[in-house]
Amino acid sequence: MIDRTGLAEFLLRRREALQPEDVGLTRGQRRRTTGLRREEVAVLCHMSTDYYARIERGTGPQPSEQMIASIAQGLHLSVEERDHLFRLAGHQPPARGASSDHISPGLLRILDRLQDTPAEIVTELGETLRQTPLGIALTGDTTHFVGAARSLGYRWFADPTSRALYAPHEHPFLARLWVSGLREVSTRRGPASRAAQLAEALLEESAEFRALWELHEIGVRPQETKHFVHSELGDLELACQTLIDPTQSHFLLVYTASPGTESYEKLQLLSVIGSQALR
């Protein structure tokens, strides 16, 4: 059963505890609000200001599990706070660990400070959870996929057009990388895991995947330098640095280019393209 009073009070306190700079927003000069404004939280949670305001006032309908998950992420809640929020809203908290899409506040704080850099947070199955504006400008918005297609590894074999972003000479290696990684994760997580389900689906759908799967190759690791083929800027050679959240099995990928190189100059142009796309 929903605890409307407890839910409203908890949301209010969490909103008041956050400052704009904590969530990647710009602080205005004439700011009198303690913490975030309701409209700012609504934007972070991808919902209307009126809907969020009614929940915080305790007058709205019972929010769905999807809405609560979005609020928990928008308010940068810890896993413990997220679970508490779910219970206040009358829902069972979702699973923790590798199967969870909830990003830790620490990883989100780092991402929020990388607005001038292509970066993304992905799961161990290559599912994009969050991107910076320049990350979207580099790879496109990859957070909108649903089902098995959320995984880049799945799209790699099920939808060959997904390979266009990567230099052709790297395609054979990247195919081996995805198969090796999926075998490792499916073995670690077990036969009932999402990784095992992805493998079963690809074994049915892709002859290329089946051939690589039969090799039982383990231990293929990503190369530090990645070669992208951008639709407007052409070839980019970018270094990829990875920060791992071992509790949630999430990865923060940050893409940079060496100063003085052609790719570095193209990244400066990418920021212009990203700004134009946002406008």
DRENDO-1510 file (C-alpha; in Angstrom, 1 decimal, always signed):
<recs>
REC; n; res; u; v; w
REC; 1; MET; +0.0; +0.0; +0.0 .
REC; 2; ILE; +1.3; +3.4; -0.9 .
REC; 3; ASP; +2.4; +5.7; +2.0 .
REC; 4; ARG; +1.5; +9.1; +0.4 .
REC; 5; THR; +2.7; +11.2; +3.3 .
REC; 6; GLY; +5.9; +9.3; +3.7 .
REC; 7; LEU; +6.5; +9.4; +0.0 .
REC; 8; ALA; +5.8; +13.1; -0.3 .
REC; 9; GLU; +8.1; +14.0; +2.7 .
REC; 10; PHE; +10.9; +11.8; +1.5 .
REC; 11; LEU; +10.8; +13.3; -2.0 .
REC; 12; LEU; +10.8; +16.8; -0.6 .
REC; 13; ARG; +13.8; +16.2; +1.7 .
REC; 14; ARG; +15.8; +14.5; -1.2 .
REC; 15; ARG; +15.0; +17.4; -3.5 .
REC; 16; GLU; +16.0; +20.0; -0.9 .
REC; 17; ALA; +19.3; +18.2; -0.3 .
REC; 18; LEU; +20.4; +18.4; -3.9 .
REC; 19; GLN; +22.0; +21.5; -5.5 .
REC; 20; PRO; +22.0; +22.2; -9.3 .
REC; 21; GLU; +25.7; +21.5; -9.7 .
REC; 22; ASP; +25.2; +18.1; -8.0 .
REC; 23; VAL; +23.2; +16.9; -11.0 .
REC; 24; GLY; +24.9; +18.7; -13.8 .
REC; 25; LEU; +22.6; +21.8; -13.9 .
REC; 26; THR; +23.7; +25.4; -14.0 .
REC; 27; ARG; +22.9; +27.6; -11.0 .
REC; 28; GLY; +21.1; +30.9; -11.8 .
REC; 29; GLN; +22.2; +34.2; -10.3 .
REC; 30; ARG; +18.9; +34.9; -8.6 .
REC; 31; ARG; +18.3; +31.6; -7.0 .
REC; 32; ARG; +16.3; +31.5; -3.7 .
REC; 33; THR; +15.1; +27.9; -3.7 .
REC; 34; THR; +16.6; +25.5; -1.2 .
REC; 35; GLY; +17.9; +22.7; -3.3 .
REC; 36; LEU; +16.4; +21.9; -6.6 .
REC; 37; ARG; +13.2; +23.3; -8.0 .
REC; 38; ARG; +10.3; +20.9; -8.8 .
REC; 39; GLU; +10.6; +21.7; -12.5 .
REC; 40; GLU; +14.3; +20.8; -12.4 .
REC; 41; VAL; +13.5; +17.4; -10.8 .
REC; 42; ALA; +10.8; +16.8; -13.3 .
REC; 43; VAL; +13.3; +17.3; -16.2 .
REC; 44; LEU; +15.8; +15.0; -14.6 .
REC; 45; CYS; +13.0; +12.4; -14.1 .
REC; 46; HIS; +11.6; +12.7; -17.6 .
REC; 47; MET; +8.1; +13.6; -16.5 .
REC; 48; SER; +5.8; +16.7; -16.4 .
REC; 49; THR; +6.3; +19.2; -13.6 .
REC; 50; ASP; +2.6; +18.9; -12.7 .
REC; 51; TYR; +2.8; +15.1; -12.3 .
REC; 52; TYR; +5.9; +15.2; -10.1 .
REC; 53; ALA; +4.5; +18.1; -8.0 .
REC; 54; ARG; +1.3; +16.1; -7.3 .
REC; 55; ILE; +3.3; +13.1; -6.1 .
REC; 56; GLU; +5.4; +15.4; -3.8 .
REC; 57; ARG; +2.3; +17.0; -2.4 .
REC; 58; GLY; +0.7; +13.6; -1.8 .
REC; 59; THR; -2.3; +14.2; -4.0 .
REC; 60; GLY; -1.4; +12.3; -7.2 .
REC; 61; PRO; -2.1; +8.8; -8.3 .
REC; 62; GLN; +0.1; +5.9; -7.2 .
REC; 63; PRO; +3.1; +6.2; -9.5 .
REC; 64; SER; +4.1; +3.1; -11.5 .
REC; 65; GLU; +7.3; +1.2; -10.9 .
REC; 66; GLN; +8.7; +2.8; -14.0 .
REC; 67; MET; +8.0; +6.3; -12.7 .
REC; 68; ILE; +9.5; +5.5; -9.3 .
REC; 69; ALA; +12.7; +4.1; -11.0 .
REC; 70; SER; +12.9; +7.3; -13.0 .
REC; 71; ILE; +12.5; +9.5; -9.9 .
REC; 72; ALA; +15.1; +7.4; -8.0 .
REC; 73; GLN; +17.6; +7.9; -10.8 .
REC; 74; GLY; +16.7; +11.6; -11.3 .
REC; 75; LEU; +17.3; +12.3; -7.6 .
REC; 76; HIS; +20.6; +10.4; -7.6 .
REC; 77; LEU; +19.4; +8.1; -4.9 .
REC; 78; SER; +21.6; +5.3; -3.5 .
REC; 79; VAL; +20.3; +1.7; -3.9 .
REC; 80; GLU; +19.1; +1.7; -0.3 .
REC; 81; GLU; +17.3; +5.0; -0.9 .
REC; 82; ARG; +15.8; +3.7; -4.1 .
REC; 83; ASP; +14.5; +0.6; -2.3 .
REC; 84; HIS; +13.0; +2.8; +0.4 .
REC; 85; LEU; +11.3; +4.9; -2.3 .
REC; 86; PHE; +9.8; +1.8; -4.0 .
REC; 87; ARG; +8.3; +0.6; -0.7 .
REC; 88; LEU; +6.8; +4.0; +0.1 .
REC; 89; ALA; +5.2; +4.0; -3.3 .
REC; 90; GLY; +3.7; +0.6; -2.6 .
REC; 91; HIS; +6.0; -1.5; -4.8 .
REC; 92; GLN; +8.6; -4.2; -4.3 .
REC; 93; PRO; +12.1; -2.9; -4.9 .
REC; 94; PRO; +13.7; -4.3; -8.1 .
REC; 95; ALA; +16.7; -6.6; -8.1 .
REC; 96; ARG; +20.1; -5.3; -7.1 .
REC; 97; GLY; +23.4; -6.0; -8.7 .
REC; 98; ALA; +24.2; -6.9; -12.3 .
REC; 99; SER; +20.6; -7.1; -13.4 .
REC; 100; SER; +19.8; -3.6; -12.2 .
REC; 101; ASP; +19.7; -0.5; -14.4 .
REC; 102; HIS; +20.0; +1.8; -11.4 .
REC; 103; ILE; +23.2; +3.9; -11.7 .
REC; 104; SER; +25.0; +4.7; -8.4 .
REC; 105; PRO; +25.1; +8.3; -7.4 .
REC; 106; GLY; +28.9; +8.4; -7.5 .
REC; 107; LEU; +29.0; +7.3; -11.1 .
REC; 108; LEU; +26.3; +9.8; -12.0 .
REC; 109; ARG; +28.2; +12.6; -10.4 .
REC; 110; ILE; +31.2; +11.9; -12.5 .
REC; 111; LEU; +29.1; +11.7; -15.7 .
REC; 112; ASP; +27.4; +15.0; -14.8 .
REC; 113; ARG; +30.9; +16.7; -14.8 .
REC; 114; LEU; +31.8; +15.3; -18.3 .
REC; 115; GLN; +29.3; +17.4; -20.3 .
REC; 116; ASP; +32.1; +18.6; -22.6 .
REC; 117; THR; +33.3; +15.0; -23.3 .
REC; 118; PRO; +31.8; +12.0; -25.1 .
REC; 119; ALA; +31.0; +9.6; -22.3 .
REC; 120; GLU; +28.4; +6.9; -21.5 .
REC; 121; ILE; +27.4; +4.5; -18.8 .
REC; 122; VAL; +26.7; +0.9; -20.0 .
REC; 123; THR; +25.9; -2.4; -18.4 .
REC; 124; GLU; +28.0; -5.6; -18.7 .
REC; 125; LEU; +25.8; -6.5; -21.7 .
REC; 126; GLY; +26.5; -3.3; -23.5 .
REC; 127; GLU; +23.2; -1.6; -22.7 .
REC; 128; THR; +23.5; +2.2; -22.7 .
REC; 129; LEU; +21.9; +3.7; -19.5 .
REC; 130; ARG; +23.0; +7.3; -19.8 .
REC; 131; GLN; +25.0; +9.5; -22.2 .
REC; 132; THR; +26.5; +12.9; -22.2 .
REC; 133; PRO; +25.4; +15.3; -24.9 .
REC; 134; LEU; +28.7; +14.7; -26.8 .
REC; 135; GLY; +28.2; +11.0; -26.3 .
REC; 136; ILE; +25.0; +11.3; -28.2 .
REC; 137; ALA; +26.7; +13.4; -30.8 .
REC; 138; LEU; +29.3; +10.7; -31.3 .
REC; 139; THR; +27.2; +7.5; -31.4 .
REC; 140; GLY; +23.6; +8.7; -31.6 .
REC; 141; ASP; +21.1; +8.2; -28.8 .
REC; 142; THR; +21.5; +4.5; -27.8 .
REC; 143; THR; +19.3; +4.7; -24.7 .
REC; 144; HIS; +16.0; +4.3; -26.6 .
REC; 145; PHE; +16.3; +0.7; -27.6 .
REC; 146; VAL; +14.1; -1.9; -25.9 .
REC; 147; GLY; +14.3; -5.7; -25.4 .
REC; 148; ALA; +17.3; -7.6; -26.6 .
REC; 149; ALA; +18.2; -4.7; -28.9 .
REC; 150; ARG; +19.3; -2.7; -25.9 .
REC; 151; SER; +22.5; -4.6; -26.1 .
REC; 152; LEU; +25.1; -3.4; -28.6 .
REC; 153; GLY; +26.4; -6.9; -28.8 .
REC; 154; TYR; +23.0; -8.2; -29.9 .
REC; 155; ARG; +22.5; -5.4; -32.4 .
REC; 156; TRP; +26.0; -6.1; -33.8 .
REC; 157; PHE; +24.8; -9.5; -35.1 .
REC; 158; ALA; +21.1; -9.0; -35.5 .
REC; 159; ASP; +21.3; -5.6; -37.2 .
REC; 160; PRO; +24.4; -5.2; -39.4 .
REC; 161; THR; +23.7; -1.4; -39.9 .
REC; 162; SER; +24.8; -0.9; -36.2 .
REC; 163; ARG; +28.4; -1.6; -37.4 .
REC; 164; ALA; +28.6; +1.5; -39.6 .
REC; 165; LEU; +29.8; +3.6; -36.6 .
REC; 166; TYR; +33.0; +1.5; -36.4 .
REC; 167; ALA; +36.0; +1.3; -38.8 .
REC; 168; PRO; +35.5; -1.8; -41.1 .
REC; 169; HIS; +39.0; -3.1; -40.3 .
REC; 170; GLU; +38.0; -3.5; -36.6 .
REC; 171; HIS; +34.7; -5.5; -37.3 .
REC; 172; PRO; +36.2; -9.0; -37.1 .
REC; 173; PHE; +37.9; -8.2; -33.7 .
REC; 174; LEU; +34.8; -6.5; -32.3 .
REC; 175; ALA; +32.7; -9.5; -33.3 .
REC; 176; ARG; +35.1; -11.8; -31.4 .
REC; 177; LEU; +35.1; -9.3; -28.5 .
REC; 178; TRP; +31.3; -9.4; -28.1 .
REC; 179; VAL; +31.0; -13.2; -28.3 .
REC; 180; SER; +33.9; -13.7; -25.8 .
REC; 181; GLY; +32.4; -11.2; -23.4 .
REC; 182; LEU; +28.9; -12.6; -23.7 .
REC; 183; ARG; +30.2; -16.2; -23.0 .
REC; 184; GLU; +32.0; -15.0; -19.9 .
REC; 185; VAL; +29.0; -13.1; -18.5 .
REC; 186; SER; +26.5; -15.9; -19.3 .
REC; 187; THR; +28.7; -18.4; -17.6 .
REC; 188; ARG; +29.2; -16.1; -14.5 .
REC; 189; ARG; +25.5; -15.2; -14.2 .
REC; 190; GLY; +24.1; -18.7; -15.0 .
REC; 191; PRO; +21.6; -20.3; -17.5 .
REC; 192; ALA; +18.6; -18.2; -16.3 .
REC; 193; SER; +20.4; -14.9; -16.8 .
REC; 194; ARG; +19.7; -12.2; -19.4 .
REC; 195; ALA; +23.2; -12.9; -20.8 .
REC; 196; ALA; +22.3; -16.5; -21.4 .
REC; 197; GLN; +19.0; -15.5; -23.0 .
REC; 198; LEU; +20.8; -13.2; -25.4 .
REC; 199; ALA; +23.2; -15.9; -26.4 .
REC; 200; GLU; +20.3; -18.3; -27.1 .
REC; 201; ALA; +18.6; -15.7; -29.2 .
REC; 202; LEU; +21.7; -15.0; -31.2 .
REC; 203; LEU; +22.5; -18.7; -31.7 .
REC; 204; GLU; +19.1; -18.9; -33.5 .
REC; 205; GLU; +19.4; -15.6; -35.5 .
REC; 206; SER; +23.0; -15.3; -36.6 .
REC; 207; ALA; +25.3; -17.8; -38.4 .
REC; 208; GLU; +28.3; -15.6; -37.7 .
REC; 209; PHE; +27.5; -15.6; -34.0 .
REC; 210; ARG; +27.1; -19.4; -34.0 .
REC; 211; ALA; +30.5; -19.9; -35.7 .
REC; 212; LEU; +32.3; -17.6; -33.2 .
REC; 213; TRP; +30.4; -19.1; -30.3 .
REC; 214; GLU; +31.6; -22.6; -31.2 .
REC; 215; LEU; +35.2; -21.4; -30.9 .
REC; 216; HIS; +34.8; -21.1; -27.0 .
REC; 217; GLU; +37.1; -18.1; -27.1 .
REC; 218; ILE; +37.5; -16.4; -23.7 .
REC; 219; GLY; +39.5; -13.4; -22.5 .
REC; 220; VAL; +39.3; -11.1; -25.5 .
REC; 221; ARG; +39.6; -7.6; -24.1 .
REC; 222; PRO; +38.7; -4.2; -25.6 .
REC; 223; GLN; +41.6; -2.2; -27.2 .
REC; 224; GLU; +42.3; +1.2; -25.6 .
REC; 225; THR; +42.0; +3.0; -29.0 .
REC; 226; LYS; +38.7; +2.9; -30.9 .
REC; 227; HIS; +38.2; +3.9; -34.5 .
REC; 228; PHE; +34.8; +5.5; -35.1 .
REC; 229; VAL; +33.3; +6.5; -38.5 .
REC; 230; HIS; +31.1; +9.6; -37.8 .
REC; 231; SER; +28.5; +10.4; -40.3 .
REC; 232; GLU; +29.6; +14.1; -40.5 .
REC; 233; LEU; +33.2; +14.1; -39.3 .
REC; 234; GLY; +34.5; +11.0; -40.8 .
REC; 235; ASP; +37.2; +8.9; -39.1 .
REC; 236; LEU; +38.0; +9.5; -35.4 .
REC; 237; GLU; +40.7; +7.7; -33.4 .
REC; 238; LEU; +39.7; +8.0; -29.7 .
REC; 239; ALA; +41.2; +6.6; -26.5 .
REC; 240; CYS; +38.6; +4.9; -24.3 .
REC; 241; GLN; +39.1; +5.0; -20.5 .
REC; 242; THR; +36.8; +2.9; -18.4 .
REC; 243; LEU; +35.7; +3.3; -14.8 .
REC; 244; ILE; +33.9; +0.3; -13.3 .
REC; 245; ASP; +31.2; +0.2; -10.6 .
REC; 246; PRO; +31.7; -3.4; -9.4 .
REC; 247; THR; +28.6; -3.5; -7.3 .
REC; 248; GLN; +26.2; -2.7; -10.1 .
REC; 249; SER; +28.5; -4.1; -12.9 .
REC; 250; HIS; +28.2; -0.8; -14.7 .
REC; 251; PHE; +31.0; +0.8; -16.8 .
REC; 252; LEU; +31.6; +4.5; -17.4 .
REC; 253; LEU; +33.3; +4.9; -20.8 .
REC; 254; VAL; +35.0; +8.2; -21.6 .
REC; 255; TYR; +36.3; +9.0; -25.1 .
REC; 256; THR; +39.2; +11.4; -25.6 .
REC; 257; ALA; +41.7; +12.3; -28.4 .
REC; 258; SER; +45.4; +13.3; -28.1 .
REC; 259; PRO; +45.9; +17.1; -28.4 .
REC; 260; GLY; +47.3; +18.2; -31.7 .
REC; 261; THR; +45.8; +15.3; -33.7 .
REC; 262; GLU; +43.1; +15.5; -36.4 .
REC; 263; SER; +40.8; +13.5; -34.1 .
REC; 264; TYR; +41.2; +16.2; -31.4 .
REC; 265; GLU; +40.2; +18.9; -33.8 .
REC; 266; LYS; +37.2; +16.9; -34.8 .
REC; 267; LEU; +36.1; +16.4; -31.2 .
REC; 268; GLN; +36.0; +20.2; -31.0 .
REC; 269; LEU; +33.6; +20.2; -34.0 .
REC; 270; LEU; +31.6; +17.5; -32.3 .
REC; 271; SER; +30.8; +19.8; -29.5 .
REC; 272; VAL; +29.3; +22.2; -32.0 .
REC; 273; ILE; +27.2; +19.4; -33.6 .
REC; 274; GLY; +26.1; +18.3; -30.2 .
REC; 275; SER; +25.0; +21.9; -29.2 .
REC; 276; GLN; +23.1; +22.3; -32.5 .
REC; 277; ALA; +21.3; +18.9; -31.9 .
REC; 278; LEU; +20.2; +20.0; -28.4 .
REC; 279; ARG; +18.9; +23.3; -29.7 .
</recs>
